[in-house]
Amino acid sequence: MIKSGQRYQVNQAIPVICMTAWKSPYTGGHDRVLPEGEEFIIDHDPQEAATAVYATAVNYEKLHKVFVPWTDRIRFYSYVGYYLCIDLIQIEKHCSLVVSHSAEGPK
């Protein structure tokens, strides 16, 4: 079961949406591919009927320049960062659990 705080490694490149966050009530997004070997941490427990989950890239800074267009990044007065939206099926099929922060402790 996918839970908040779990860390996963990508076994095969997977499609993700790079969501951009802004100070104003706006969210942008860009279709991207998270390469094999990259890791991410689940931000929140998925809701019961969810098909995707938000996550933070472990290599946030490295991927920032690749995932977020320069035209977004230069808007330092309103752009505040990015996060990933990953399909739960992609995680189940193409990712390995590296660390679990569930009740039983790290794996």
N, CA, C and O atoms as CSV, one atom per row, in Angstrom:
chain,resi,resn,atom,element,x,y,z
A,1,MET,N,N,0.838,-1.177,0.000
A,1,MET,CA,C,0.000,0.000,0.000
A,1,MET,C,C,0.889,1.249,0.000
A,1,MET,O,O,1.821,1.355,0.797
A,2,ILE,N,N,0.599,2.164,-0.877
A,2,ILE,CA,C,1.370,3.401,-0.999
A,2,ILE,C,C,0.949,4.376,0.100
A,2,ILE,O,O,-0.236,4.654,0.285
A,3,LYS,N,N,1.960,4.896,0.835
A,3,LYS,CA,C,1.714,5.755,1.996
A,3,LYS,C,C,2.643,6.971,1.992
A,3,LYS,O,O,3.707,6.969,1.374
A,4,SER,N,N,2.207,7.990,2.694
A,4,SER,CA,C,2.999,9.202,2.883
A,4,SER,C,C,4.359,8.873,3.485
A,4,SER,O,O,4.452,8.056,4.402
A,5,GLY,N,N,5.417,9.507,2.973
A,5,GLY,CA,C,6.750,9.319,3.512
A,5,GLY,C,C,7.536,8.182,2.894
A,5,GLY,O,O,8.749,8.099,3.088
A,6,GLN,N,N,6.875,7.301,2.154
A,6,GLN,CA,C,7.595,6.200,1.518
A,6,GLN,C,C,8.493,6.737,0.402
A,6,GLN,O,O,8.145,7.691,-0.293
A,7,ARG,N,N,9.645,6.103,0.251
A,7,ARG,CA,C,10.606,6.489,-0.780
A,7,ARG,C,C,10.685,5.367,-1.801
A,7,ARG,O,O,10.864,4.201,-1.449
A,8,TYR,N,N,10.549,5.731,-3.069
A,8,TYR,CA,C,10.571,4.759,-4.163
A,8,TYR,C,C,11.691,5.073,-5.138
A,8,TYR,O,O,12.105,6.223,-5.286
A,9,GLN,N,N,12.182,4.015,-5.810
A,9,GLN,CA,C,13.147,4.167,-6.890
A,9,GLN,C,C,12.489,3.688,-8.176
A,9,GLN,O,O,11.792,2.673,-8.192
A,10,VAL,N,N,12.718,4.429,-9.247
A,10,VAL,CA,C,12.147,4.094,-10.550
A,10,VAL,C,C,12.994,3.005,-11.205
A,10,VAL,O,O,14.195,3.186,-11.406
A,11,ASN,N,N,12.360,1.858,-11.543
A,11,ASN,CA,C,13.055,0.733,-12.174
A,11,ASN,C,C,13.105,0.854,-13.689
A,11,ASN,O,O,13.952,0.252,-14.350
A,12,GLN,N,N,12.190,1.636,-14.221
A,12,GLN,CA,C,12.075,1.855,-15.667
A,12,GLN,C,C,11.460,3.238,-15.806
A,12,GLN,O,O,10.545,3.574,-15.054
A,13,ALA,N,N,11.932,4.048,-16.744
A,13,ALA,CA,C,11.428,5.412,-16.904
A,13,ALA,C,C,9.896,5.431,-16.930
A,13,ALA,O,O,9.266,4.595,-17.579
A,14,ILE,N,N,9.309,6.395,-16.216
A,14,ILE,CA,C,7.847,6.484,-16.130
A,14,ILE,C,C,7.383,7.907,-16.462
A,14,ILE,O,O,8.096,8.877,-16.200
A,15,PRO,N,N,6.181,8.021,-17.042
A,15,PRO,CA,C,5.628,9.348,-17.291
A,15,PRO,C,C,5.128,9.959,-15.981
A,15,PRO,O,O,4.552,9.263,-15.146
A,16,VAL,N,N,5.350,11.255,-15.810
A,16,VAL,CA,C,4.863,11.997,-14.645
A,16,VAL,C,C,4.377,13.360,-15.134
A,16,VAL,O,O,4.650,13.765,-16.264
A,17,ILE,N,N,3.664,14.045,-14.274
A,17,ILE,CA,C,3.337,15.443,-14.529
A,17,ILE,C,C,4.141,16.263,-13.535
A,17,ILE,O,O,4.055,16.052,-12.325
A,18,CYS,N,N,4.913,17.189,-14.049
A,18,CYS,CA,C,5.663,18.114,-13.210
A,18,CYS,C,C,4.729,19.289,-12.941
A,18,CYS,O,O,4.487,20.112,-13.824
A,19,MET,N,N,4.210,19.365,-11.728
A,19,MET,CA,C,3.274,20.419,-11.337
A,19,MET,C,C,4.070,21.618,-10.816
A,19,MET,O,O,4.947,21.462,-9.967
A,20,THR,N,N,3.764,22.799,-11.319
A,20,THR,CA,C,4.446,23.997,-10.843
A,20,THR,C,C,3.539,24.738,-9.873
A,20,THR,O,O,2.338,24.867,-10.109
A,21,ALA,N,N,4.115,25.221,-8.787
A,21,ALA,CA,C,3.365,25.922,-7.750
A,21,ALA,C,C,3.701,27.414,-7.800
A,21,ALA,O,O,4.835,27.806,-8.076
A,22,TRP,N,N,2.701,28.217,-7.530
A,22,TRP,CA,C,2.828,29.671,-7.632
A,22,TRP,C,C,2.232,30.341,-6.408
A,22,TRP,O,O,1.399,29.752,-5.720
A,23,LYS,N,N,2.653,31.571,-6.130
A,23,LYS,CA,C,2.105,32.338,-5.007
A,23,LYS,C,C,0.647,32.702,-5.255
A,23,LYS,O,O,-0.132,32.794,-4.306
A,24,SER,N,N,0.268,32.908,-6.502
A,24,SER,CA,C,-1.117,33.215,-6.840
A,24,SER,C,C,-1.904,31.907,-6.962
A,24,SER,O,O,-1.301,30.837,-7.042
A,25,PRO,N,N,-3.228,31.972,-6.977
A,25,PRO,CA,C,-4.032,30.735,-7.074
A,25,PRO,C,C,-3.990,30.145,-8.486
A,25,PRO,O,O,-4.942,30.256,-9.258
A,26,TYR,N,N,-2.876,29.528,-8.786
A,26,TYR,CA,C,-2.649,28.945,-10.112
A,26,TYR,C,C,-1.683,27.774,-9.957
A,26,TYR,O,O,-0.753,27.827,-9.153
A,27,THR,N,N,-1.912,26.726,-10.730
A,27,THR,CA,C,-0.985,25.604,-10.785
A,27,THR,C,C,-0.774,25.259,-12.250
A,27,THR,O,O,-1.732,25.144,-13.014
A,28,GLY,N,N,0.471,25.097,-12.633
A,28,GLY,CA,C,0.781,24.699,-14.004
A,28,GLY,C,C,1.252,23.261,-14.023
A,28,GLY,O,O,1.405,22.638,-12.973
A,29,GLY,N,N,1.482,22.737,-15.203
A,29,GLY,CA,C,1.973,21.372,-15.295
A,29,GLY,C,C,2.608,21.086,-16.632
A,29,GLY,O,O,2.244,21.676,-17.649
A,30,HIS,N,N,3.567,20.170,-16.623
A,30,HIS,CA,C,4.289,19.778,-17.833
A,30,HIS,C,C,4.460,18.264,-17.819
A,30,HIS,O,O,4.871,17.691,-16.810
A,31,ASP,N,N,4.147,17.622,-18.930
A,31,ASP,CA,C,4.373,16.185,-19.041
A,31,ASP,C,C,5.876,15.934,-19.131
A,31,ASP,O,O,6.573,16.541,-19.944
A,32,ARG,N,N,6.359,15.035,-18.288
A,32,ARG,CA,C,7.783,14.721,-18.248
A,32,ARG,C,C,7.956,13.215,-18.088
A,32,ARG,O,O,6.981,12.488,-17.897
A,33,VAL,N,N,9.195,12.755,-18.166
A,33,VAL,CA,C,9.534,11.352,-17.935
A,33,VAL,C,C,10.553,11.315,-16.807
A,33,VAL,O,O,11.614,11.932,-16.894
A,34,LEU,N,N,10.221,10.587,-15.750
A,34,LEU,CA,C,11.144,10.411,-14.626
A,34,LEU,C,C,12.063,9.243,-14.983
A,34,LEU,O,O,11.604,8.111,-15.132
A,35,PRO,N,N,13.368,9.521,-15.121
A,35,PRO,CA,C,14.294,8.487,-15.593
A,35,PRO,C,C,14.481,7.325,-14.615
A,35,PRO,O,O,14.282,7.456,-13.407
A,36,GLU,N,N,14.864,6.206,-15.176
A,36,GLU,CA,C,15.215,5.025,-14.392
A,36,GLU,C,C,16.301,5.407,-13.381
A,36,GLU,O,O,17.244,6.126,-13.710
A,37,GLY,N,N,16.155,4.917,-12.155
A,37,GLY,CA,C,17.140,5.166,-11.105
A,37,GLY,C,C,16.812,6.352,-10.208
A,37,GLY,O,O,17.325,6.443,-9.093
A,38,GLU,N,N,15.964,7.262,-10.683
A,38,GLU,CA,C,15.584,8.406,-9.843
A,38,GLU,C,C,14.714,7.921,-8.687
A,38,GLU,O,O,14.061,6.881,-8.774
A,39,GLU,N,N,14.718,8.696,-7.607
A,39,GLU,CA,C,13.914,8.358,-6.435
A,39,GLU,C,C,12.985,9.513,-6.095
A,39,GLU,O,O,13.264,10.670,-6.413
A,40,PHE,N,N,11.881,9.180,-5.446
A,40,PHE,CA,C,10.911,10.184,-5.022
A,40,PHE,C,C,10.280,9.758,-3.708
A,40,PHE,O,O,10.298,8.581,-3.347
A,41,ILE,N,N,9.719,10.735,-2.993
A,41,ILE,CA,C,9.075,10.492,-1.703
A,41,ILE,C,C,7.610,10.903,-1.814
A,41,ILE,O,O,7.297,11.996,-2.287
A,42,ILE,N,N,6.724,10.024,-1.378
A,42,ILE,CA,C,5.285,10.294,-1.425
A,42,ILE,C,C,4.952,11.409,-0.437
A,42,ILE,O,O,5.328,11.335,0.733
A,43,ASP,N,N,4.241,12.451,-0.909
A,43,ASP,CA,C,3.921,13.615,-0.073
A,43,ASP,C,C,2.771,13.367,0.900
A,43,ASP,O,O,2.835,13.802,2.050
A,44,HIS,N,N,1.724,12.679,0.458
A,44,HIS,CA,C,0.525,12.460,1.279
A,44,HIS,C,C,-0.064,11.089,0.968
A,44,HIS,O,O,0.128,10.561,-0.128
A,45,ASP,N,N,-0.770,10.521,1.919
A,45,ASP,CA,C,-1.500,9.285,1.647
A,45,ASP,C,C,-2.495,9.541,0.522
A,45,ASP,O,O,-3.189,10.558,0.541
A,46,PRO,N,N,-2.582,8.643,-0.454
A,46,PRO,CA,C,-3.592,8.832,-1.502
A,46,PRO,C,C,-5.003,8.647,-0.940
A,46,PRO,O,O,-5.229,7.818,-0.059
A,47,GLN,N,N,-5.933,9.422,-1.459
A,47,GLN,CA,C,-7.333,9.264,-1.076
A,47,GLN,C,C,-7.833,7.906,-1.566
A,47,GLN,O,O,-7.210,7.293,-2.432
A,48,GLU,N,N,-8.939,7.439,-1.024
A,48,GLU,CA,C,-9.451,6.101,-1.318
A,48,GLU,C,C,-9.629,5.831,-2.814
A,48,GLU,O,O,-9.246,4.759,-3.282
A,49,ALA,N,N,-10.188,6.750,-3.566
A,49,ALA,CA,C,-10.450,6.528,-4.988
A,49,ALA,C,C,-9.391,7.167,-5.894
A,49,ALA,O,O,-9.611,7.297,-7.098
A,50,ALA,N,N,-8.270,7.559,-5.341
A,50,ALA,CA,C,-7.231,8.250,-6.115
A,50,ALA,C,C,-6.618,7.355,-7.183
A,50,ALA,O,O,-6.520,6.140,-7.014
A,51,THR,N,N,-6.211,7.973,-8.277
A,51,THR,CA,C,-5.503,7.262,-9.335
A,51,THR,C,C,-4.047,7.729,-9.422
A,51,THR,O,O,-3.236,7.133,-10.131
A,52,ALA,N,N,-3.727,8.799,-8.694
A,52,ALA,CA,C,-2.367,9.347,-8.707
A,52,ALA,C,C,-2.051,9.929,-7.336
A,52,ALA,O,O,-2.932,10.082,-6.489
A,53,VAL,N,N,-0.779,10.251,-7.138
A,53,VAL,CA,C,-0.323,10.785,-5.861
A,53,VAL,C,C,0.730,11.861,-6.137
A,53,VAL,O,O,1.416,11.826,-7.159
A,54,TYR,N,N,0.847,12.809,-5.217
A,54,TYR,CA,C,1.895,13.823,-5.316
A,54,TYR,C,C,3.148,13.326,-4.617
A,54,TYR,O,O,3.085,12.628,-3.605
A,55,ALA,N,N,4.294,13.705,-5.187
A,55,ALA,CA,C,5.575,13.261,-4.638
A,55,ALA,C,C,6.636,14.331,-4.861
A,55,ALA,O,O,6.481,15.222,-5.696
A,56,THR,N,N,7.723,14.221,-4.090
A,56,THR,CA,C,8.855,15.126,-4.219
A,56,THR,C,C,10.059,14.327,-4.711
A,56,THR,O,O,10.375,13.267,-4.171
A,57,ALA,N,N,10.717,14.840,-5.729
A,57,ALA,CA,C,11.914,14.186,-6.262
A,57,ALA,C,C,13.041,14.283,-5.251
A,57,ALA,O,O,13.261,15.348,-4.675
A,58,VAL,N,N,13.758,13.192,-5.025
A,58,VAL,CA,C,14.911,13.203,-4.128
A,58,VAL,C,C,15.994,14.113,-4.723
A,58,VAL,O,O,16.639,14.863,-3.991
A,59,ASN,N,N,16.194,14.050,-6.030
A,59,ASN,CA,C,17.150,14.914,-6.732
A,59,ASN,C,C,16.436,16.172,-7.243
A,59,ASN,O,O,16.522,16.516,-8.421
A,60,TYR,N,N,15.737,16.843,-6.334
A,60,TYR,CA,C,14.900,18.001,-6.668
A,60,TYR,C,C,15.663,19.038,-7.494
A,60,TYR,O,O,15.204,19.431,-8.567
A,61,GLU,N,N,16.806,19.479,-7.012
A,61,GLU,CA,C,17.551,20.549,-7.686
A,61,GLU,C,C,18.041,20.119,-9.067
A,61,GLU,O,O,17.958,20.894,-10.020
A,62,LYS,N,N,18.545,18.906,-9.184
A,62,LYS,CA,C,19.043,18.402,-10.471
A,62,LYS,C,C,17.919,18.371,-11.510
A,62,LYS,O,O,18.108,18.798,-12.649
A,63,LEU,N,N,16.758,17.866,-11.114
A,63,LEU,CA,C,15.638,17.738,-12.041
A,63,LEU,C,C,14.943,19.067,-12.301
A,63,LEU,O,O,14.263,19.219,-13.316
A,64,HIS,N,N,15.103,20.025,-11.404
A,64,HIS,CA,C,14.438,21.321,-11.526
A,64,HIS,C,C,14.716,21.955,-12.888
A,64,HIS,O,O,13.787,22.381,-13.574
A,65,LYS,N,N,15.967,22.019,-13.275
A,65,LYS,CA,C,16.343,22.653,-14.539
A,65,LYS,C,C,15.863,21.861,-15.753
A,65,LYS,O,O,15.675,22.425,-16.831
A,66,VAL,N,N,15.669,20.584,-15.584
A,66,VAL,CA,C,15.220,19.735,-16.681
A,66,VAL,C,C,13.693,19.721,-16.785
A,66,VAL,O,O,13.146,19.739,-17.888
A,67,PHE,N,N,13.021,19.690,-15.664
A,67,PHE,CA,C,11.565,19.539,-15.643
A,67,PHE,C,C,10.798,20.857,-15.756
A,67,PHE,O,O,9.714,20.885,-16.338
A,68,VAL,N,N,11.337,21.937,-15.216
A,68,VAL,CA,C,10.616,23.215,-15.194
A,68,VAL,C,C,11.240,24.160,-16.223
A,68,VAL,O,O,12.430,24.463,-16.139
A,69,PRO,N,N,10.452,24.625,-17.189
A,69,PRO,CA,C,11.003,25.525,-18.206
A,69,PRO,C,C,11.600,26.794,-17.589
A,69,PRO,O,O,11.137,27.289,-16.562
A,70,TRP,N,N,12.618,27.289,-18.236
A,70,TRP,CA,C,13.291,28.513,-17.815
A,70,TRP,C,C,12.296,29.664,-17.675
A,70,TRP,O,O,12.419,30.488,-16.769
A,71,THR,N,N,11.311,29.719,-18.572
A,71,THR,CA,C,10.323,30.799,-18.529
A,71,THR,C,C,9.498,30.780,-17.240
A,71,THR,O,O,9.004,31.823,-16.810
A,72,ASP,N,N,9.347,29.629,-16.631
A,72,ASP,CA,C,8.685,29.546,-15.319
A,72,ASP,C,C,9.672,29.908,-14.206
A,72,ASP,O,O,9.351,30.689,-13.311
A,73,ARG,N,N,10.873,29.334,-14.273
A,73,ARG,CA,C,11.853,29.532,-13.202
A,73,ARG,C,C,12.270,30.987,-13.020
A,73,ARG,O,O,12.597,31.393,-11.905
A,74,ILE,N,N,12.266,31.779,-14.085
A,74,ILE,CA,C,12.694,33.182,-13.955
A,74,ILE,C,C,11.637,34.061,-13.294
A,74,ILE,O,O,11.921,35.206,-12.941
A,75,ARG,N,N,10.448,33.555,-13.126
A,75,ARG,CA,C,9.380,34.323,-12.471
A,75,ARG,C,C,9.495,34.164,-10.954
A,75,ARG,O,O,8.544,33.770,-10.279
A,76,PHE,N,N,10.686,34.482,-10.438
A,76,PHE,CA,C,11.001,34.306,-9.020
A,76,PHE,C,C,10.039,35.045,-8.099
A,76,PHE,O,O,9.909,34.674,-6.932
A,77,TYR,N,N,9.375,36.059,-8.581
A,77,TYR,CA,C,8.428,36.832,-7.773
A,77,TYR,C,C,7.119,36.075,-7.535
A,77,TYR,O,O,6.375,36.416,-6.615
A,78,SER,N,N,6.825,35.055,-8.346
A,78,SER,CA,C,5.581,34.314,-8.132
A,78,SER,C,C,5.730,32.792,-8.188
A,78,SER,O,O,4.875,32.075,-7.667
A,79,TYR,N,N,6.798,32.286,-8.809
A,79,TYR,CA,C,7.014,30.837,-8.887
A,79,TYR,C,C,7.643,30.351,-7.582
A,79,TYR,O,O,8.612,30.940,-7.102
A,80,VAL,N,N,7.089,29.267,-7.001
A,80,VAL,CA,C,7.602,28.794,-5.702
A,80,VAL,C,C,8.146,27.365,-5.722
A,80,VAL,O,O,8.635,26.894,-4.695
A,81,GLY,N,N,8.078,26.664,-6.845
A,81,GLY,CA,C,8.647,25.327,-6.892
A,81,GLY,C,C,7.803,24.355,-7.694
A,81,GLY,O,O,6.824,24.733,-8.338
A,82,TYR,N,N,8.204,23.093,-7.638
A,82,TYR,CA,C,7.486,22.056,-8.381
A,82,TYR,C,C,7.328,20.804,-7.520
A,82,TYR,O,O,8.003,20.632,-6.505
A,83,TYR,N,N,6.427,19.948,-7.952
A,83,TYR,CA,C,6.234,18.637,-7.341
A,83,TYR,C,C,5.757,17.703,-8.444
A,83,TYR,O,O,5.374,18.153,-9.524
A,84,LEU,N,N,5.781,16.431,-8.176
A,84,LEU,CA,C,5.421,15.439,-9.185
A,84,LEU,C,C,4.040,14.857,-8.922
A,84,LEU,O,O,3.642,14.664,-7.773
A,85,CYS,N,N,3.329,14.586,-9.980
A,85,CYS,CA,C,2.066,13.850,-9.915
A,85,CYS,C,C,2.324,12.535,-10.642
A,85,CYS,O,O,2.608,12.520,-11.840
A,86,ILE,N,N,2.220,11.433,-9.901
A,86,ILE,CA,C,2.586,10.120,-10.447
A,86,ILE,C,C,1.405,9.164,-10.347
A,86,ILE,O,O,0.792,9.030,-9.288
A,87,ASP,N,N,1.098,8.513,-11.435
A,87,ASP,CA,C,0.017,7.530,-11.501
A,87,ASP,C,C,0.347,6.367,-10.568
A,87,ASP,O,O,1.460,5.842,-10.602
A,88,LEU,N,N,-0.601,5.969,-9.749
A,88,LEU,CA,C,-0.391,4.870,-8.801
A,88,LEU,C,C,-0.016,3.564,-9.501
A,88,LEU,O,O,0.780,2.782,-8.981
A,89,ILE,N,N,-0.585,3.336,-10.668
A,89,ILE,CA,C,-0.268,2.108,-11.406
A,89,ILE,C,C,1.201,2.115,-11.839
A,89,ILE,O,O,1.853,1.071,-11.823
A,90,GLN,N,N,1.726,3.282,-12.226
A,90,GLN,CA,C,3.138,3.379,-12.601
A,90,GLN,C,C,4.034,3.032,-11.410
A,90,GLN,O,O,5.048,2.351,-11.562
A,91,ILE,N,N,3.650,3.505,-10.232
A,91,ILE,CA,C,4.441,3.205,-9.029
A,91,ILE,C,C,4.413,1.706,-8.745
A,91,ILE,O,O,5.452,1.103,-8.480
A,92,GLU,N,N,3.232,1.110,-8.799
A,92,GLU,CA,C,3.093,-0.316,-8.496
A,92,GLU,C,C,3.834,-1.198,-9.499
A,92,GLU,O,O,4.417,-2.213,-9.118
A,93,LYS,N,N,3.818,-0.819,-10.774
A,93,LYS,CA,C,4.424,-1.655,-11.817
A,93,LYS,C,C,5.911,-1.397,-12.045
A,93,LYS,O,O,6.653,-2.322,-12.377
A,94,HIS,N,N,6.357,-0.145,-11.872
A,94,HIS,CA,C,7.693,0.210,-12.331
A,94,HIS,C,C,8.602,0.839,-11.278
A,94,HIS,O,O,9.641,1.408,-11.615
A,95,CYS,N,N,8.216,0.741,-10.006
A,95,CYS,CA,C,9.032,1.335,-8.945
A,95,CYS,C,C,9.225,0.346,-7.804
A,95,CYS,O,O,8.397,-0.538,-7.581
A,96,SER,N,N,10.328,0.511,-7.090
A,96,SER,CA,C,10.614,-0.332,-5.922
A,96,SER,C,C,10.616,0.526,-4.672
A,96,SER,O,O,11.151,1.634,-4.662
A,97,LEU,N,N,10.010,0.000,-3.620
A,97,LEU,CA,C,10.015,0.672,-2.325
A,97,LEU,C,C,11.424,0.606,-1.744
A,97,LEU,O,O,11.993,-0.476,-1.598
A,98,VAL,N,N,11.980,1.764,-1.416
A,98,VAL,CA,C,13.323,1.835,-0.846
A,98,VAL,C,C,13.233,1.992,0.662
A,98,VAL,O,O,13.935,1.307,1.406
A,99,VAL,N,N,12.358,2.908,1.122
A,99,VAL,CA,C,12.172,3.154,2.552
A,99,VAL,C,C,10.690,3.311,2.832
A,99,VAL,O,O,9.988,4.032,2.124
A,100,SER,N,N,10.220,2.636,3.866
A,100,SER,CA,C,8.831,2.758,4.290
A,100,SER,C,C,8.781,3.451,5.640
A,100,SER,O,O,9.503,3.074,6.563
A,101,HIS,N,N,7.936,4.455,5.758
A,101,HIS,CA,C,7.759,5.153,7.040
A,101,HIS,C,C,6.416,4.799,7.649
A,101,HIS,O,O,5.768,5.645,8.265
A,102,SER,N,N,6.006,3.585,7.485
A,102,SER,CA,C,4.757,3.143,8.045
A,102,SER,C,C,4.946,2.767,9.515
A,102,SER,O,O,6.031,2.938,10.071
A,103,ALA,N,N,3.896,2.261,10.130
A,103,ALA,CA,C,3.910,1.942,11.557
A,103,ALA,C,C,4.989,0.926,11.926
A,103,ALA,O,O,5.508,0.960,13.042
A,104,GLU,N,N,5.334,0.022,11.007
A,104,GLU,CA,C,6.325,-1.000,11.347
A,104,GLU,C,C,7.765,-0.502,11.215
A,104,GLU,O,O,8.702,-1.251,11.492
A,105,GLY,N,N,7.955,0.763,10.792
A,105,GLY,CA,C,9.298,1.347,10.698
A,105,GLY,C,C,9.935,1.119,9.358
A,105,GLY,O,O,9.324,0.505,8.483
A,106,PRO,N,N,11.166,1.600,9.165
A,106,PRO,CA,C,11.841,1.495,7.873
A,106,PRO,C,C,12.075,0.054,7.440
A,106,PRO,O,O,12.291,-0.832,8.267
A,107,LYS,N,N,12.029,-0.161,6.133
A,107,LYS,CA,C,12.306,-1.484,5.555
A,107,LYS,C,C,13.666,-1.474,4.918
A,107,LYS,O,O,14.099,-2.488,4.371
